[in-house]
Each structure stands twice: as structure tokens, then as C-alpha cells.
Amino acid sequence: MSKTIELIFDFVSPNAYLIWQPLNDLAEKHGATIEITPVFLGGMHKLTGNAPPFVRDAEVKGKNDYAMLEMNRFIKKHGLTKFRMNPKFPFNTITLQRMLVALEPEKRAGFIAMLLPAIWEQGLDVTDSETLGKILQDGGFDVQELVTKTQDPAIKQALIDNTENAVERGAFGIPTMYVDGEMYFGKERLDQIEEQLSS
């Protein structure tokens, strides 16, 4: 019986980009499926008292420098050399996350795979409606339908509910993953996830 990796996801996290392909490769290797749960990281931070590491650790001597060292090691290990920090980071993803909620679950991976390179390789400003609209149109998505759905109260509430539920289950940041009810936080947990998938 194949296992499921639940991925708690928000486009704003550079680590969401960095883990996306390695996690998909791992899932394919073990015949597992990835289930995407869109949340709003800003809301998650508010609920947990957490903050982006570069802000939270700014006054800790050496800590952000070491985080960059580890990030570069991960990039090298997994061949993610196209990665570039988005010049608009940190940017507001409420619209993107509502779009992700509005999509049928089976279409979410394609939506993510299309947008991550635009954000984290090409450095495009996805908070600009024209830029986002062109990316979506080129990717074969109905722009107007998705934009309309972002204003649907049910979609808005679903994103709030996803975020609150993730926090209640222990999540405090991106990427968080669950396998067999076990929580794993951070891109550095791939080896532990592989052990869980193999058990």
C-alpha cells in the first residue's frame, strides 16, 4: 500500500521551492503520493509567534550566515542551481494561496510546478496582477476564474481553516510534512522522511 506525504505549503518560503523537486523525487522513488495543503504562512506566524528566520535570528551572531551555508549545501546536493532569491521577498501570497485552495487537488501540483520557477528562478513579481495573469495564462489556467474564486468567502475561509488546523497539529513554518501522522519540519528532514517511507 502506497504512503502519502502531506505537504503544508506556501509559495513565499524559499524552502518550499528548494524541497519541491527533491520531495517529488523521493515520493516517486518510494511510490508515495504528495497531498498538498495550502496555508497562509503569515497567518501561521501570527498564530504561533514565529517569524521568518532572517528576521528572527538577525541579532544572533553567525546564525543567518550558517543558515546560508546550509542552504547552499542543499542547493549543491540537489542540483538546484537555478535558484535565486526573489527581489520582492518577503511578498504577500494570500492571492496565490487562495488560488491553490480553489483548484481541484489533482491540479495543485501542476500549479505549483509552474509558479515556483517563475518566483524562485526568474524572480518575477507575482504580486503584480498583470505578471501573474500572464504566468497563469501561459500555464493554461483560466485567469479570470481563479481571480474570481479568490474573493469567494468559502475559499477565503478554507485557507483560514487550513492554516488554523495545521497550527493545531503542531506546524509552525514551511515546509512541514506529515507521513503516517508523524510531523517533519524543514528541507533537511528528507532522510528521515525516506526512513519513514521505507518502514
C-alpha positions as CSV (number, residue, x, y, z in Angstrom):
1,M,0.0,0.0,0.0
2,S,1.5,3.4,-1.1
3,K,2.1,6.0,1.5
4,T,1.1,9.7,1.4
5,I,3.3,12.7,2.2
6,E,1.2,15.7,3.2
7,L,3.0,18.9,2.4
8,I,2.0,22.1,4.2
9,F,2.7,24.7,1.6
10,D,3.0,28.4,0.9
11,F,4.8,29.9,-2.1
12,V,6.5,32.6,-0.1
13,S,9.0,30.3,1.5
14,P,12.3,29.8,-0.5
15,N,12.5,26.4,1.3
16,A,9.2,25.5,-0.4
17,Y,10.9,25.9,-3.7
18,L,14.1,24.1,-2.5
19,I,12.2,21.0,-1.2
20,W,9.7,20.7,-4.0
21,Q,11.7,18.7,-6.6
22,P,13.7,16.6,-4.1
23,L,10.5,15.7,-2.3
24,N,8.8,14.7,-5.5
25,D,11.8,12.6,-6.5
26,L,11.6,10.9,-3.1
27,A,7.9,10.2,-3.4
28,E,8.4,8.7,-6.9
29,K,11.3,6.5,-5.6
30,H,9.0,5.0,-2.9
31,G,5.7,5.0,-4.9
32,A,4.3,7.6,-2.5
33,T,1.8,10.4,-3.3
34,I,2.1,14.0,-2.3
35,E,-1.0,15.7,-0.9
36,I,-0.8,19.5,-0.8
37,T,-2.4,21.5,2.0
38,P,-2.2,25.2,1.1
39,V,-1.8,27.5,4.2
40,F,-1.0,31.2,4.7
41,L,2.4,31.4,6.3
42,G,1.8,35.0,7.5
43,G,-1.3,33.7,9.4
44,M,0.7,30.8,10.7
45,H,3.4,33.1,12.1
46,K,0.7,35.2,13.8
47,L,-0.9,32.2,15.4
48,T,2.4,30.7,16.6
49,G,4.5,33.8,17.4
50,N,7.1,32.6,14.8
51,A,8.9,34.8,12.3
52,P,11.0,34.4,9.2
53,P,14.4,33.1,10.3
54,F,16.3,36.0,8.7
55,V,14.2,38.3,10.9
56,R,14.1,36.2,14.0
57,D,17.8,35.4,14.0
58,A,19.1,38.7,12.8
59,E,20.7,39.6,16.2
60,V,22.2,36.1,16.7
61,K,25.8,36.4,15.6
62,G,26.7,33.9,12.9
63,K,23.3,32.1,12.7
64,N,22.0,33.6,9.5
65,D,25.4,33.1,7.9
66,Y,25.3,29.5,8.8
67,A,21.8,29.1,7.5
68,M,23.0,30.4,4.2
69,L,25.9,27.9,4.3
70,E,23.4,25.0,4.8
71,M,21.1,26.4,2.1
72,N,24.0,26.4,-0.4
73,R,25.0,22.9,0.6
74,F,21.4,21.7,-0.1
75,I,21.3,23.6,-3.4
76,K,24.5,21.9,-4.5
77,K,23.5,18.5,-3.3
78,H,20.2,18.5,-5.2
79,G,21.4,20.5,-8.3
80,L,19.1,23.4,-7.7
81,T,21.5,25.9,-9.2
82,K,18.7,28.0,-10.9
83,F,17.5,29.2,-7.5
84,R,17.6,33.0,-7.0
85,M,16.2,34.9,-4.0
86,N,13.2,36.8,-5.3
87,P,13.8,40.6,-5.1
88,K,10.3,41.1,-3.7
89,F,10.8,38.7,-0.8
90,P,9.0,38.6,1.5
91,F,5.9,39.1,-0.6
92,N,2.2,38.6,0.1
93,T,0.9,35.3,-1.1
94,I,-2.7,35.5,0.0
95,T,-4.0,35.5,-3.6
96,L,-1.8,32.6,-4.7
97,Q,-2.7,30.6,-1.7
98,R,-6.5,31.1,-2.3
99,M,-6.0,30.1,-5.9
100,L,-4.3,26.9,-4.7
101,V,-7.2,26.2,-2.4
102,A,-9.7,26.8,-5.2
103,L,-8.0,24.3,-7.5
104,E,-9.0,20.7,-7.5
105,P,-6.4,18.7,-5.5
106,E,-5.1,16.9,-8.6
107,K,-4.3,20.3,-10.3
108,R,-2.4,21.8,-7.4
109,A,1.0,20.1,-8.2
110,G,0.9,21.5,-11.8
111,F,0.1,24.9,-10.5
112,I,3.0,24.8,-8.0
113,A,5.4,23.4,-10.6
114,M,4.5,26.2,-12.9
115,L,4.8,29.1,-10.4
116,L,7.9,28.1,-8.4
117,P,10.4,28.7,-11.2
118,A,8.7,32.0,-12.1
119,I,9.1,33.1,-8.5
120,W,12.4,31.5,-7.4
121,E,14.4,31.2,-10.6
122,Q,13.1,34.1,-12.8
123,G,12.4,36.5,-9.9
124,L,9.1,37.6,-11.2
125,D,6.7,39.8,-9.1
126,V,3.7,37.6,-8.6
127,T,2.0,40.3,-6.5
128,D,1.6,42.2,-9.8
129,S,-1.7,41.2,-11.4
130,E,-0.5,41.5,-15.0
131,T,2.6,39.5,-14.4
132,L,0.7,36.8,-12.5
133,G,-2.0,36.8,-15.1
134,K,0.5,36.2,-17.9
135,I,2.2,33.3,-16.0
136,L,-1.2,31.7,-15.4
137,Q,-2.4,32.1,-18.9
138,D,0.8,30.7,-20.4
139,G,0.4,27.8,-18.0
140,G,-3.1,27.0,-19.3
141,F,-5.1,28.2,-16.3
142,D,-8.3,30.3,-16.5
143,V,-7.1,33.6,-15.0
144,Q,-10.5,35.2,-14.6
145,E,-12.0,32.2,-13.0
146,L,-9.2,31.9,-10.5
147,V,-9.2,35.6,-9.6
148,T,-12.9,35.5,-9.1
149,K,-12.6,32.5,-6.8
150,T,-10.0,34.3,-4.6
151,Q,-12.9,36.5,-3.5
152,D,-15.3,33.6,-2.7
153,P,-15.9,33.7,1.1
154,A,-15.8,29.9,1.2
155,I,-12.3,29.8,-0.4
156,K,-11.1,32.5,2.0
157,Q,-12.5,30.5,4.9
158,A,-11.0,27.3,3.7
159,L,-7.5,28.9,3.7
160,I,-8.0,30.2,7.2
161,D,-9.2,26.7,8.3
162,N,-6.2,25.0,6.7
163,T,-3.9,27.4,8.4
164,E,-5.5,27.0,11.8
165,N,-5.7,23.2,11.5
166,A,-2.1,23.0,10.6
167,V,-1.1,25.0,13.6
168,E,-3.3,22.9,15.9
169,R,-1.4,19.8,14.6
170,G,1.9,21.4,15.5
171,A,3.0,23.1,12.3
172,F,4.8,26.5,12.7
173,G,6.6,27.0,9.4
174,I,7.2,25.9,5.8
175,P,7.8,23.3,4.7
176,T,6.1,21.0,7.1
177,M,5.3,17.4,6.1
178,Y,3.4,14.6,7.6
179,V,3.9,10.9,6.9
180,D,1.9,8.3,8.9
181,G,0.9,11.0,11.3
182,E,4.5,11.9,12.0
183,M,5.5,15.6,11.5
184,Y,8.7,16.6,9.8
185,F,9.8,20.3,9.5
186,G,12.3,21.7,7.1
187,K,14.0,20.6,3.9
188,E,16.7,18.9,6.0
189,R,14.3,16.1,7.0
190,L,14.3,14.3,3.7
191,D,16.4,11.5,5.0
192,Q,14.0,11.0,8.0
193,I,11.0,11.0,5.6
194,E,12.7,8.4,3.5
195,E,13.2,6.2,6.6
196,Q,9.5,6.6,7.4
197,L,8.5,5.7,3.8
198,S,10.7,2.6,3.9
199,S,9.4,1.4,7.2
